Amino acid sequence: MPQLCAYLSFDGQCAEALRFYEHTLGGRVEAMLTYAQAPESAGIPANMHERIMHARLNLDGQTLMAADVIDGQPYQGQHGVSLALMFPTVSDATRIFNNLAEGGTVTMPLQKTFWAETFGALTDRYGTSWLINGGQIAS
C-alpha cells in the first residue's frame, strides 16, 4: 500500500517553513536539498542555488515533503488544500494550534464540535492551511 503524503510549494521560504514545522510539530527534517546540489544545477540560475529543490520532514513515521518553486514559475500560494492534524488530547491540540498560529491568521478559533472536543482552523505565516482536532468524540 503506498503512503500518501502532502508536498507543499513555497516561494523561497521552504527551508524556514520546514524548520518551523520541525520545531513546532516535533518532527525531524530528513532531507533539505538545494537546487545547487542537483546534478543538473549548471542550468539553474545562481539566484536559485540556495532555494530548496526537495525537503522531507518525518513526523513520527508520517512524511511531509516540500520545495521552493523555480523562478519564473507562477506562484499563487497554497489554495484548496489544508493539512489536518488529530491529537488525542485538547491540551496537545491547543499547544500546536497556538504555535502554528503565531504570525499567521486564525480562520476559526478552537472550539468544541460534534466530532471533537476541540477544533480550529488557521493559515500559518508561510501560507499553509491547518485544521487542528483534539480529543475525538466517540461515534
DSSP file (Angstrom, degrees, kcal/mol; ACC not computed):
  #  RESIDUE AA STRUCTURE BP1 BP2  ACC     N-H-->O    O-->H-N    N-H-->O    O-->H-N    TCO  KAPPA ALPHA  PHI   PSI    X-CA   Y-CA   Z-CA
    1    1 A M              0   0    0      0, 0.0     2,-0.0     0, 0.0     0, 0.0   0.000 360.0 360.0 360.0 127.4    0.0    0.0    0.0
    2    2 A P        -     0   0    0      0, 0.0     2,-0.5     0, 0.0     0, 0.0  -0.324 360.0-118.5 -70.1 155.3    1.5    3.4   -0.9
    3    3 A Q        -     0   0    0     -2,-0.0     2,-0.5     2,-0.0    59,-0.0  -0.837  22.4-141.5 -94.3 129.2    2.0    6.1    1.7
    4    4 A L        +     0   0    0     -2,-0.5     2,-0.3     2,-0.0    59,-0.3  -0.773  29.7 167.1 -89.3 129.5    0.1    9.3    1.0
    5    5 A C        -     0   0    0     -2,-0.5     2,-0.2    57,-0.1    59,-0.2  -0.993  34.1-115.1-142.5 151.6    1.9   12.5    1.8
    6    6 A A  E     -a   64   0A   0     57,-0.6    59,-2.7    -2,-0.3     2,-0.5  -0.570  18.9-156.8 -81.9 147.3    1.5   16.2    1.1
    7    7 A Y  E     -a   65   0A   0     -2,-0.2    59,-0.3    57,-0.2     2,-0.2  -0.941  15.2-159.8-126.8 106.8    4.0   18.0   -1.0
    8    8 A L  E     -a   66   0A   0     57,-2.9    59,-1.7    -2,-0.5     2,-0.4  -0.591   4.5-146.5 -91.0 147.1    4.0   21.8   -0.2
    9    9 A S  E     -a   67   0A   0     -2,-0.2     2,-0.3    57,-0.2    59,-0.2  -0.914  17.5-178.7-112.2 140.7    5.3   24.5   -2.5
   10   10 A F  E     -a   68   0A   0     57,-2.2    59,-2.9    -2,-0.4     2,-0.5  -0.876  31.7-126.9-131.5 164.5    6.9   27.7   -1.3
   11   11 A D  S    S-     0   0    0     -2,-0.3    57,-0.1    57,-0.2    59,-0.0  -0.601  89.7 -42.8-112.3  68.1    8.4   30.8   -2.9
   12   12 A G  S    S+     0   0    0     -2,-0.5     4,-0.2    40,-0.1     3,-0.1   0.454 125.1  88.9  92.0   1.7   11.8   30.9   -1.2
   13   13 A Q     >  +     0   0    0     54,-0.1     4,-2.9     1,-0.1     5,-0.2   0.258  48.7 108.3-112.7  10.3   10.6   30.1    2.3
   14   14 A C  H  > S+     0   0    0      1,-0.2     4,-2.9     2,-0.2     5,-0.3   0.924  80.1  46.2 -58.6 -50.2   10.8   26.3    2.2
   15   15 A A  H  > S+     0   0    0      1,-0.2     4,-2.0     2,-0.2    -1,-0.2   0.930 116.2  45.8 -60.1 -46.2   13.8   25.9    4.5
   16   16 A E  H  > S+     0   0    0      1,-0.2     4,-2.0     2,-0.2    -1,-0.2   0.914 114.3  48.5 -62.8 -44.1   12.5   28.3    7.0
   17   17 A A  H  X S+     0   0    0     -4,-2.9     4,-2.7     1,-0.2    -2,-0.2   0.924 111.2  49.0 -63.7 -45.7    9.0   26.7    6.9
   18   18 A L  H  X S+     0   0    0     -4,-2.9     4,-2.5    -5,-0.2    -1,-0.2   0.876 111.3  49.6 -65.6 -36.7   10.3   23.2    7.3
   19   19 A R  H  X S+     0   0    0     -4,-2.0     4,-2.4    -5,-0.3    -1,-0.2   0.887 111.2  50.6 -67.0 -38.0   12.5   24.1   10.3
   20   20 A F  H  X S+     0   0    0     -4,-2.0     4,-3.0     2,-0.2     5,-0.2   0.932 112.5  45.7 -63.0 -46.1    9.4   25.9   11.9
   21   21 A Y  H  X S+     0   0    0     -4,-2.7     4,-2.9     2,-0.2     6,-0.5   0.891 111.0  53.8 -65.1 -39.0    7.3   22.7   11.3
   22   22 A E  H  X>S+     0   0    0     -4,-2.5     4,-1.2    -5,-0.2     5,-0.7   0.942 115.6  39.2 -58.7 -48.2   10.1   20.5   12.7
   23   23 A H  H  <5S+     0   0    0     -4,-2.4    -2,-0.2     2,-0.2    -1,-0.2   0.918 121.2  43.2 -68.7 -44.6   10.3   22.6   15.9
   24   24 A T  H  <5S+     0   0    0     -4,-3.0    -2,-0.2    -5,-0.2    -3,-0.2   0.891 123.2  34.1 -71.5 -41.5    6.6   23.2   16.3
   25   25 A L  H  <5S-     0   0    0     -4,-2.9    -1,-0.2    -5,-0.2    -2,-0.2   0.553 104.6-119.4 -95.6  -9.1    5.4   19.6   15.5
   26   26 A G  T  <5 +     0   0    0     -4,-1.2    34,-0.2    -5,-0.3    -3,-0.2   0.744  66.8 134.7  79.1  22.5    8.3   17.7   17.0
   27   27 A G      < -     0   0    0     -5,-0.7     2,-0.4    -6,-0.5    32,-0.2  -0.051  52.3-116.5 -89.0-164.9    9.4   16.1   13.7
   28   28 A R  E     -B   58   0A   0     30,-2.2    30,-2.9    -2,-0.0     2,-0.5  -0.971  13.9-131.9-141.3 122.1   12.7   15.6   12.1
   29   29 A V  E     +B   57   0A   0     -2,-0.4    28,-0.3    28,-0.2     3,-0.1  -0.629  26.6 176.9 -71.4 120.5   13.9   17.1    8.8
   30   30 A E  E     +     0   0A   0     26,-2.9     2,-0.3    -2,-0.5    27,-0.2   0.629  65.2  23.1-101.0 -18.6   15.5   14.1    6.9
   31   31 A A  E     +B   56   0A   0     25,-1.4    25,-2.1     2,-0.0    -1,-0.3  -0.987  48.7 167.2-150.0 139.2   16.4   15.9    3.7
   32   32 A M  E     +B   55   0A   0     -2,-0.3     2,-0.5    23,-0.2    23,-0.2  -0.642  20.4 175.5-150.8  85.5   16.9   19.5    2.7
   33   33 A L  E     -B   54   0A   0     21,-3.0    20,-2.9    -2,-0.2    21,-1.7  -0.820  16.8-146.9-103.9 129.6   18.5   19.6   -0.8
   34   34 A T  E >   -B   52   0A   0     -2,-0.5     3,-0.9    18,-0.3     4,-0.4  -0.439  28.0-111.6 -87.9 164.6   19.2   22.8   -2.6
   35   35 A Y  G >  S+     0   0    0     16,-1.9     3,-1.2    13,-0.6    14,-0.2   0.837 118.0  62.5 -62.0 -32.2   19.0   23.4   -6.3
   36   36 A A  G 3  S+     0   0    0     13,-1.8    -1,-0.2    15,-0.3     5,-0.2   0.772  97.6  57.7 -64.7 -25.3   22.8   23.8   -6.3
   37   37 A Q  G <  S+     0   0    0     -3,-0.9    -1,-0.2    12,-0.3    -2,-0.2   0.603  83.1 104.8 -80.9 -11.4   23.1   20.2   -5.1
   38   38 A A  S X  S-     0   0    0     -3,-1.2     3,-2.0    -4,-0.4     4,-0.1  -0.445  78.0-128.2 -71.2 141.7   21.3   18.8   -8.1
   39   39 A P  T 3  S+     0   0    0      0, 0.0     3,-0.4     0, 0.0    -1,-0.1   0.822 111.9  51.2 -57.4 -30.0   23.5   17.1  -10.7
   40   40 A E  T >  S+     0   0    0      1,-0.2     3,-1.4     2,-0.1     4,-0.2   0.120  73.6 119.4 -92.4  21.1   21.8   19.3  -13.3
   41   41 A S  G X   +     0   0    0     -3,-2.0     3,-1.7     1,-0.3    -1,-0.2   0.645  51.1  83.8 -66.9 -14.0   22.5   22.6  -11.4
   42   42 A A  G 3  S+     0   0    0     -3,-0.4    -1,-0.3     1,-0.3    -2,-0.1   0.832  93.5  45.8 -58.7 -31.9   24.6   24.1  -14.2
   43   43 A G  G <  S+     0   0    0     -3,-1.4    -1,-0.3     2,-0.1    -2,-0.2   0.422  91.8  99.4 -91.1   2.1   21.5   25.3  -15.9
   44   44 A I  S <  S-     0   0    0     -3,-1.7     5,-0.1    -4,-0.2    26,-0.0  -0.764  82.9-108.6 -93.3 130.7   19.8   26.7  -12.8
   45   45 A P    >>  -     0   0    0      0, 0.0     3,-2.1     0, 0.0     4,-0.5  -0.206  26.2-118.0 -56.4 146.4   20.2   30.5  -12.3
   46   46 A A  G >4 S+     0   0    0      1,-0.3     3,-1.2     2,-0.2     4,-0.4   0.819 112.2  63.5 -56.8 -34.7   22.5   31.5   -9.5
   47   47 A N  G 34 S+     0   0    0      1,-0.3    -1,-0.3     2,-0.1     3,-0.1   0.641 102.9  51.4 -68.2 -11.1   19.7   33.2   -7.5
   48   48 A M  G X4 S+     0   0    0     -3,-2.1     3,-1.5     1,-0.1   -13,-0.6   0.580  82.0  93.5 -96.0 -12.7   18.0   29.7   -7.2
   49   49 A H  T << S+     0   0    0     -3,-1.2   -13,-1.8    -4,-0.5   -12,-0.3   0.811  88.9  42.2 -56.6 -36.3   21.1   27.8   -5.9
   50   50 A E  T 3  S+     0   0    0     -4,-0.4    -1,-0.3   -16,-0.2    -2,-0.1   0.546  93.6 101.2 -90.6  -6.4   20.2   28.3   -2.2
   51   51 A R  S <  S-     0   0    0     -3,-1.5   -16,-1.9     1,-0.1     2,-0.5  -0.367  83.8 -99.3 -73.0 160.4   16.5   27.6   -2.6
   52   52 A I  E     -B   34   0A   0    -18,-0.2    16,-3.2     1,-0.2   -18,-0.3  -0.701  32.9-179.6 -90.3 125.3   15.2   24.1   -1.7
   53   53 A M  E    S+     0   0A   0    -20,-2.9     2,-0.3    -2,-0.5   -19,-0.2   0.782  77.4   1.2 -87.6 -33.1   14.7   21.6   -4.5
   54   54 A H  E     +B   33   0A   0    -21,-1.7   -21,-3.0    13,-0.1     2,-0.3  -0.926  63.9 175.7-159.2 131.2   13.4   18.9   -2.2
   55   55 A A  E     -BC  32  66A   0     11,-2.1    11,-1.9    -2,-0.3     2,-0.4  -0.982   8.9-163.6-135.7 149.3   12.8   18.6    1.5
   56   56 A R  E     -BC  31  65A   0    -25,-2.1   -26,-2.9    -2,-0.3   -25,-1.4  -0.989   0.2-166.6-138.5 126.7   11.3   15.8    3.7
   57   57 A L  E     -BC  29  64A   0      7,-3.1     7,-2.3    -2,-0.4     2,-0.6  -0.956  12.0-148.4-114.0 125.1   10.0   16.1    7.2
   58   58 A N  E     -BC  28  63A   0    -30,-2.9   -30,-2.2    -2,-0.5     2,-0.6  -0.836  11.8-173.3 -94.5 123.2    9.4   12.9    9.2
   59   59 A L  E >  S- C   0  62A   0      3,-3.7     3,-1.4    -2,-0.6   -32,-0.1  -0.785  73.2 -50.2-117.4  84.1    6.5   13.3   11.7
   60   60 A D  T 3  S-     0   0    0     -2,-0.6     3,-0.1     1,-0.3    -1,-0.1   0.915 121.8 -35.0  52.8  48.8    6.5   10.1   13.7
   61   61 A G  T 3  S+     0   0    0      1,-0.3     2,-0.3     0, 0.0    -1,-0.3   0.326 120.8 106.0  89.8  -7.8    6.6    7.9   10.6
   62   62 A Q  E <   - C   0  59A   0     -3,-1.4    -3,-3.7   -59,-0.0     2,-0.4  -0.780  62.1-136.6-101.9 151.9    4.4   10.2    8.5
   63   63 A T  E     - C   0  58A   0     -2,-0.3   -57,-0.6   -59,-0.3     2,-0.4  -0.902  20.0-176.8-118.9 136.3    6.0   12.3    5.8
   64   64 A L  E     -aC   6  57A   0     -7,-2.3    -7,-3.1    -2,-0.4     2,-0.3  -0.999  16.3-168.7-123.1 125.2    5.6   15.9    4.7
   65   65 A M  E     +aC   7  56A   0    -59,-2.7   -57,-2.9    -2,-0.4     2,-0.3  -0.789   9.4 168.8-114.2 158.8    7.6   17.0    1.6
   66   66 A A  E     +aC   8  55A   0    -11,-1.9   -11,-2.1    -2,-0.3     2,-0.3  -0.986  10.9 179.8-161.1 163.7    8.2   20.5    0.2
   67   67 A A  E     -a    9   0A   0    -59,-1.7   -57,-2.2    -2,-0.3     2,-0.4  -0.974  32.2-106.6-160.2 162.2   10.2   22.6   -2.2
   68   68 A D  E     -a   10   0A   0    -16,-3.2   -57,-0.2    -2,-0.3     2,-0.1  -0.773  41.5-114.4 -90.1 142.5   10.6   26.1   -3.4
   69   69 A V        -     0   0    0    -59,-2.9     2,-0.2    -2,-0.4   -57,-0.1  -0.405  34.8-102.7 -71.6 154.6    9.2   26.9   -6.9
   70   70 A I    >   -     0   0    0      1,-0.1     3,-2.3    -2,-0.1    -1,-0.1  -0.563  44.6 -94.0 -77.4 140.4   11.6   27.8   -9.6
   71   71 A D  T 3  S+     0   0    0      1,-0.3    -1,-0.1    -2,-0.2   -23,-0.0  -0.243 113.6  31.2 -51.1 138.9   11.9   31.5  -10.5
   72   72 A G  T 3  S+     0   0    0      1,-0.4    -1,-0.3    -3,-0.1    -2,-0.0   0.122  90.9 112.2  95.2 -21.2    9.6   32.4  -13.4
   73   73 A Q  S <  S-     0   0    0     -3,-2.3    -1,-0.4     1,-0.1     2,-0.2  -0.687  79.9-106.5 -81.6 137.3    7.0   29.7  -12.4
   74   74 A P        -     0   0    0      0, 0.0     2,-0.5     0, 0.0    -4,-0.1  -0.438  35.6-166.9 -65.1 132.1    3.8   31.4  -11.3
   75   75 A Y        +     0   0    0     -2,-0.2     3,-0.1     1,-0.1   -64,-0.0  -0.970  19.1 165.7-123.0 116.2    3.4   31.0   -7.5
   76   76 A Q        -     0   0    0     -2,-0.5    -1,-0.1     1,-0.5     2,-0.0   0.080  51.6-109.0-115.7  21.8   -0.1   31.8   -6.2
   77   77 A G        -     0   0    0      1,-0.0     2,-0.6     2,-0.0    -1,-0.5  -0.241  53.7 -47.3  80.6-173.5    0.3   30.3   -2.7
   78   78 A Q        +     0   0    0     49,-0.4     2,-0.4    -3,-0.1    -1,-0.0  -0.879  66.6 171.0-101.8 117.9   -1.3   27.2   -1.4
   79   79 A H        +     0   0    0     -2,-0.6     3,-0.1     1,-0.1    -2,-0.0  -0.962  52.7  15.8-130.1 144.0   -5.0   27.1   -2.2
   80   80 A G  S    S+     0   0    0     -2,-0.4     2,-0.4     1,-0.1    -1,-0.1   0.484 102.3  87.4  81.9   3.1   -7.7   24.5   -1.8
   81   81 A V        -     0   0    0      2,-0.0    48,-0.5    49,-0.0     2,-0.3  -0.997  49.4-174.1-136.9 140.1   -5.8   22.2    0.5
   82   82 A S        -     0   0    0     -2,-0.4     2,-0.5    46,-0.1    48,-0.2  -0.962  23.7-129.9-127.2 149.5   -5.4   22.0    4.3
   83   83 A L  E     -d  130   0B   0     46,-3.0    48,-2.5    -2,-0.3     2,-0.5  -0.886  26.2-152.3 -95.9 126.7   -3.3   19.8    6.4
   84   84 A A  E     -d  131   0B   0     -2,-0.5     2,-0.4    46,-0.2    48,-0.2  -0.859  10.2-169.2-104.6 132.3   -5.3   18.2    9.2
   85   85 A L  E     -d  132   0B   0     46,-2.8    48,-2.8    -2,-0.5     2,-0.5  -0.968   4.1-161.3-118.8 136.0   -3.7   17.1   12.5
   86   86 A M  E     -d  133   0B   0     -2,-0.4    48,-0.2    46,-0.2    46,-0.1  -0.974   8.4-171.9-121.2 121.7   -5.6   15.0   15.0
   87   87 A F  E     -d  134   0B   0     46,-2.5    48,-1.8    -2,-0.5    49,-0.4  -0.852  27.6-134.8-113.2 146.7   -4.4   14.9   18.6
   88   88 A P  S    S+     0   0    0      0, 0.0     2,-0.3     0, 0.0    46,-0.1   0.766  89.2  45.3 -70.5 -23.5   -5.7   12.6   21.4
   89   89 A T  S  > S-     0   0    0     44,-0.1     4,-1.8    46,-0.1    46,-0.1  -0.881  73.3-132.7-124.7 154.4   -5.9   15.5   23.9
   90   90 A V  H  > S+     0   0    0     -2,-0.3     4,-2.8    44,-0.2     5,-0.2   0.874 108.3  57.4 -65.3 -38.8   -7.3   19.0   23.9
   91   91 A S  H  > S+     0   0    0      2,-0.2     4,-2.3     1,-0.2    -1,-0.2   0.904 107.2  46.8 -64.0 -40.9   -4.1   20.3   25.5
   92   92 A D  H  > S+     0   0    0      2,-0.2     4,-2.3     1,-0.2     5,-0.3   0.931 114.0  48.1 -63.7 -45.0   -1.9   18.9   22.7
   93   93 A A  H  X S+     0   0    0     -4,-1.8     4,-2.6     1,-0.2    -2,-0.2   0.904 112.2  49.3 -62.2 -42.0   -4.2   20.4   20.0
   94   94 A T  H  X S+     0   0    0     -4,-2.8     4,-2.5     2,-0.2     5,-0.2   0.915 110.6  49.8 -64.8 -44.4   -4.3   23.8   21.8
   95   95 A R  H  X S+     0   0    0     -4,-2.3     4,-2.0    -5,-0.2    -2,-0.2   0.937 115.6  41.9 -60.8 -48.7   -0.5   23.9   22.1
   96   96 A I  H  X S+     0   0    0     -4,-2.3     4,-2.9     2,-0.2     5,-0.3   0.908 113.3  53.7 -67.9 -41.8    0.2   23.1   18.5
   97   97 A F  H  X S+     0   0    0     -4,-2.6     4,-2.2    -5,-0.3    -2,-0.2   0.945 110.8  46.3 -55.9 -49.9   -2.7   25.4   17.3
   98   98 A N  H  X S+     0   0    0     -4,-2.5     4,-0.9     1,-0.2    -1,-0.2   0.889 113.7  48.4 -63.4 -40.0   -1.2   28.3   19.2
   99   99 A N  H >< S+     0   0    0     -4,-2.0     3,-0.6    -5,-0.2    -1,-0.2   0.922 113.9  45.3 -66.9 -44.2    2.3   27.7   17.9
  100  100 A L  H 3< S+     0   0    0     -4,-2.9    25,-0.5     1,-0.2    -2,-0.2   0.844 110.3  55.8 -67.0 -32.5    1.2   27.3   14.3
  101  101 A A  H >< S+     0   0    0     -4,-2.2     3,-2.9    -5,-0.3     2,-0.3   0.686  77.0 114.0 -74.9 -18.2   -1.0   30.4   14.5
  102  102 A E  T << S+     0   0    0     -4,-0.9    23,-0.4    -3,-0.6     3,-0.1  -0.375  96.4   0.7 -60.0 116.5    1.9   32.7   15.7
  103  103 A G  T 3  S+     0   0    0     -2,-0.3    -1,-0.3     1,-0.3    -2,-0.1   0.435 124.2  87.8  83.2  -0.1    2.4   35.2   12.9
  104  104 A G  S <  S-     0   0    0     -3,-2.9     2,-0.4    22,-0.0    -1,-0.3  -0.176  82.6 -90.8-110.0-156.1   -0.5   33.6   10.9
  105  105 A T  E     -E  123   0B   0     18,-3.1    18,-2.8    -3,-0.1     2,-0.6  -0.986  22.4-142.5-129.4 123.0   -4.2   34.0   10.7
  106  106 A V  E     +E  122   0B   0     -2,-0.4    16,-0.3    16,-0.2    18,-0.0  -0.745  18.5 178.7 -81.8 121.7   -6.8   32.1   12.7
  107  107 A T  E    S+     0   0B   0     14,-1.6    15,-0.2    -2,-0.6    -1,-0.2   0.678  77.7  14.2 -97.0 -22.1   -9.8   31.4   10.5
  108  108 A M  E    S-E  121   0B   0     13,-2.1    13,-2.3     3,-0.0    -1,-0.3  -0.841  83.0-132.5-151.2 113.3  -11.8   29.5   13.1
  109  109 A P  E     -     0   0B   0      0, 0.0    10,-0.2     0, 0.0     2,-0.0  -0.204  43.3 -81.1 -61.4 156.6  -10.8   29.7   16.8
  110  110 A L  E     +     0   0B   0     10,-0.1     2,-0.3     8,-0.1    10,-0.2  -0.362  67.9 152.1 -58.4 134.0  -10.5   26.4   18.7
  111  111 A Q  E     -E  119   0B   0      8,-1.6     8,-1.7    -3,-0.1     2,-0.1  -0.984  48.2 -86.2-160.4 159.6  -14.0   25.3   19.9
  112  112 A K        +     0   0    0     -2,-0.3     2,-0.2     6,-0.2     5,-0.2  -0.454  46.0 179.4 -70.7 141.4  -16.0   22.2   20.7
  113  113 A T        -     0   0    0      3,-2.6    -1,-0.0    -2,-0.1    24,-0.0  -0.763  44.6-100.0-130.5 178.8  -17.6   20.4   17.8
  114  114 A F  S    S+     0   0    0     -2,-0.2     3,-0.1     1,-0.2    -2,-0.0   0.640 122.3  40.9 -77.9 -12.3  -19.8   17.4   17.4
  115  115 A W  S    S+     0   0    0      1,-0.2    22,-1.9    21,-0.1     2,-0.3   0.591 122.5  24.5-108.0 -14.4  -16.7   15.3   16.2
  116  116 A A  E     - F   0 136B   0     20,-0.3    -3,-2.6     1,-0.1    20,-0.2  -0.995  68.3-122.9-149.9 152.9  -14.0   16.6   18.5
  117  117 A E  E    S+     0   0B   0     18,-2.4     2,-0.3    17,-0.7    18,-0.2   0.828 105.3  10.6 -62.6 -31.1  -13.6   18.2   21.9
  118  118 A T  E     + F   0 134B   0     16,-1.8    16,-2.4    -6,-0.2     2,-0.3  -0.991  66.8 172.2-149.2 145.0  -11.8   21.0   20.1
  119  119 A F  E     +EF 111 133B   0     -8,-1.7    -8,-1.6    -2,-0.3     2,-0.3  -0.985   7.1 164.1-149.5 139.5  -11.3   22.0   16.5
  120  120 A G  E     - F   0 132B   0     12,-1.9    12,-3.0    -2,-0.3     2,-0.4  -0.983  20.6-144.6-152.3 161.9   -9.8   25.1   14.9
  121  121 A A  E     +EF 108 131B   0    -13,-2.3   -13,-2.1    -2,-0.3   -14,-1.6  -0.968  23.6 159.7-131.2 145.6   -8.5   26.3   11.5
  122  122 A L  E     -EF 106 130B   0      8,-2.2     8,-3.3    -2,-0.4     2,-0.5  -0.984  35.0-132.7-155.9 161.5   -5.7   28.6   10.7
  123  123 A T  E     -EF 105 129B   0    -18,-2.8   -18,-3.1    -2,-0.3     6,-0.2  -0.994  34.7-138.4-117.4 122.4   -3.3   29.7    8.0
  124  124 A D    >   -     0   0    0      4,-2.8     3,-2.1    -2,-0.5   -23,-0.1  -0.106  31.9 -89.5 -77.1 177.9    0.3   29.9    9.2
  125  125 A R  T 3  S+     0   0    0    -25,-0.5    -1,-0.1   -23,-0.4   -22,-0.1   0.609 126.8  54.4 -64.2 -12.4    2.9   32.6    8.5
  126  126 A Y  T 3  S-     0   0    0      2,-0.2    -1,-0.3  -109,-0.1  -113,-0.1   0.361 121.4-102.9-102.7   3.0    4.0   30.6    5.4
  127  127 A G  S <  S+     0   0    0     -3,-2.1     2,-0.4     1,-0.3   -49,-0.4   0.546  74.0 140.9  90.4   7.6    0.6   30.3    3.8
  128  128 A T        -     0   0    0    -51,-0.1    -4,-2.8   -46,-0.0     2,-0.4  -0.727  46.2-137.2 -87.5 131.1   -0.2   26.7    4.8
  129  129 A S  E     - F   0 123B   0    -48,-0.5   -46,-3.0    -2,-0.4     2,-0.4  -0.735  22.8-168.7 -89.1 131.9   -3.7   26.0    5.9
  130  130 A W  E     -dF  83 122B   0     -8,-3.3    -8,-2.2    -2,-0.4     2,-0.5  -0.948  17.3-161.4-124.5 142.3   -4.1   23.8    9.0
  131  131 A L  E     -dF  84 121B   0    -48,-2.5   -46,-2.8    -2,-0.4     2,-0.5  -0.991  18.2-161.9-118.8 118.3   -7.1   22.0   10.6
  132  132 A I  E     -dF  85 120B   0    -12,-3.0   -12,-1.9    -2,-0.5     2,-0.4  -0.903   9.3-177.7-112.7 123.0   -6.5   21.1   14.2
  133  133 A N  E     -dF  86 119B   0    -48,-2.8   -46,-2.5    -2,-0.5     2,-0.3  -0.913   2.2-178.6-115.7 143.0   -8.6   18.5   16.0
  134  134 A G  E     +dF  87 118B   0    -16,-2.4   -16,-1.8    -2,-0.4   -17,-0.7  -0.994  58.1   9.9-144.5 138.4   -8.2   17.4   19.6
  135  135 A G  E    S-     0   0B   0    -48,-1.8   -18,-2.4    -2,-0.3    -1,-0.2   0.991  78.9-136.7  64.5  65.3   -9.9   14.9   21.9
  136  136 A Q  E     - F   0 116B   0    -49,-0.4     2,-0.5   -20,-0.2   -20,-0.3  -0.197  10.5-128.9 -55.4 139.4  -12.0   13.0   19.3
  137  137 A I        -     0   0    0    -22,-1.9    -1,-0.1     1,-0.1    -2,-0.0  -0.796  28.0-112.7 -90.6 129.7  -15.6   12.3   20.4
  138  138 A A              0   0    0     -2,-0.5    -1,-0.1     1,-0.1   -22,-0.0  -0.331 360.0 360.0 -63.0 140.8  -16.5    8.6   20.0
  139  139 A S              0   0    0    -24,-0.0    -1,-0.1    -2,-0.0    -2,-0.0   0.463 360.0 360.0 -87.6 360.0  -19.2    8.0   17.4
